[in-house]
Structures are given as C-alpha cells and as structure tokens.
C-alpha cells in the first residue's frame, strides 16, 4: 500500500517559478524564504501568475483568485512588536468574479500637490468595484507594460 501523507504538503518558493514579478516586487524572486510564506496560502495545484507589491502589502494573482496579503505581527501593547508571524490574506477575490481591470494614476486628493500621485488598480467584480492602492508618491509604481501583464493575469483564462 503506497504511503499517503495525512496533511497535504506545504507549498514552497518553487510555486513561484514562472510568475511575473511586477512593480516594486521585481526583486522578490530572489527571496525564497519570503516567497515560501506566501506559498503556504496556495492550494496544492494553484499556480501564481503575478506578484505585485501594493501599499501596505502584496497582491498575488493566481490561476483561480486574487489574494491581497498583509504582514501578520504578534504584538503586545501599542508599539511593542514581538514577532513577525508571516503573511495573512486580507482580501480574496475569485478571478471568475472580475470582469474588468483598470489602472488609474492621479492626484492623491483634490488638495494634494501634483507630486503626490496615487497608483490604483480598480477591479469591476460581480459584487461591485474593488480598489487596490498600489502606491502613493511622486510617480506611479506600475509601468504601462507591467499593468498589461497584470491585466492579462487577472482577466485571462481561469483554472477549471
């Protein structure tokens, strides 16, 4: 009788082979430990297509869903951070729910200076609009060709 593990195997950084690293995440593929912390949240046969650093977290687009991650910290008191615990999923959107993806670059607010831009990803989903702030600063983070790669990952064929 062949051996079958009771607990499914945990994904590691190899899950991100072939993934597009966009925006500020371009150097992330050189950090296997960090990638393995994200890979733990993937299903055994789920394929990551795009990896993007966003304001306050990371967006991973897989063949099934969009996952927005935030760092999970074990904290005591207002400012006493005890330990980094990995990443937790803050928001999950099935790719099949997304019908349109738009990249908007504009002033952070009406009173903001022209040097204070927001780089935003707007997703039209079955449940309404979802807004993901990519960055805020003097220039956008995603280049137009990187957005096209991200848009293709989000709107392309879905896993069955």
N, C-alpha and C positions, 0 to 999 in steps of 0.2 A: 504494500500500500504506500503510495507516494506521500511524502511529508508536505503538509499544507499549513502555513502559519495561521494561527488564530487571529492575530492582529495584522491588518493589511500593512504592507511595507510603507515606510515613510519616504516620500519623495525627497530628492536632494538637488543640489545645484545643477546636475545634468539635465533636469527637466527644462532648463532654460537654453539648452543648445538650440540654435536656430531662431531664437527670439530677437525681435528688433528692439534695441535699446535706444530710446529717443530722448531729446531734450537734455536736461542735466543728468540723466541716467546713463549717458553714453559710456561712462567708465565703470558702471556697476557690474558688468560681466566679469570683471577681474576679482570679484569678491565672493568666492564660493560659499563661505560661511553665511554671509548675509542672504544670498540667494536661497540657500537651504532653509532659512527661516520662513521665507515666502512659500517655498515649495511644499512645506508641510500642510498648507491650506488647500492644496490641489488634490483633485480626485486622482486615483491611480492612472487613468488613461487620459487625463485632461492635458491639453497642450497649450502652453503660454505662447501668445503671438506677439505681444508688445508689452514693454515695460517702460513706464514714464514716471519720473519724479514729479509730484504735484505739490502744491502749497500745503505743508503740514503732513505729507505722507507720500504714498506711492500708488500708482494705478497700474494694475496688471490686467491685460486683456487676454483671455484665453479663448479657445475654440467654443466655449459654452457661455461664458459670463465675463462681466467686468467686475473686478474686485478693487475697492479702494481700501488701502491699508493705512493704519496709524501705528506708531510705536506703542507697545504696551509696557508701562513702567510700574513697578511695585513702589508705591510712595507712602511715606509717613510724614504727616504734617504738610504745611503749605509749600515748602521749598526743599524738603529733605528727600531727594530721590534715592531710594535704596538700591534698586537694581533694574536693569533693562531685562525684560522678560521675553522679548521677541516682538512679533507683529500680530495685530488683531484686525479682522475685517470690520471696517467701519460701515461700508455700504457695498451691497452686492446687487448687480443688475443683470438679469439674463440677456444675452446678446440677442435672442429672438424677440425681445421686447423693444429693441432700439430700431427705429425706422429712419432716423436722420442724425447726423453728427455735424456740428458746425464749430468752427474755430473763430472766436471773436477776440479782437485786440482793440482796446480802447481805454479811455481815462478811468482811473480807479473810482472816481466820483466826480460830480459836477464841479466841486470846489478844488479838485486835485490839480496839481501843476501838470503841464504837458509831459514832464519827465516821469510821472507816476502812472504807469500803464498796468492794466490787468490783461493777462493772457488766460482766456477762459475757453473751456470745452463745454458746449451746450449739446445735450442729447435729448432728442424727442423720443419719448418712450410711450408705451401703451398706457401708463399711468400719469403722463404729463411730462413737463420739462425737468431735466436734471442738469444742474450746473456744477461743474468741477473746475475750481480755480487752479490753474497750472502754476502761475507765478504772478507776482506783483513787483514792479520795478521799472527801471528806465528803458528796458527793451524786452520784447517777448522772448520766451524760452524756446518755443517750438518754431522751427523754420517751416516755411510752407510745404516743402517736400516731406518733412517729418510728419506734419499733420496729415498729408495724403496717405502715408504709410499707416498711421494710426487709424484714420478713417476706413481704410481698406480692411484693417484687422477687426474693427468694430462691426462694419456692415457686410463683410464678406460671408462666404458660406458658413453655416453653423454646423457643429458636430451633430450627428444623429444620435 
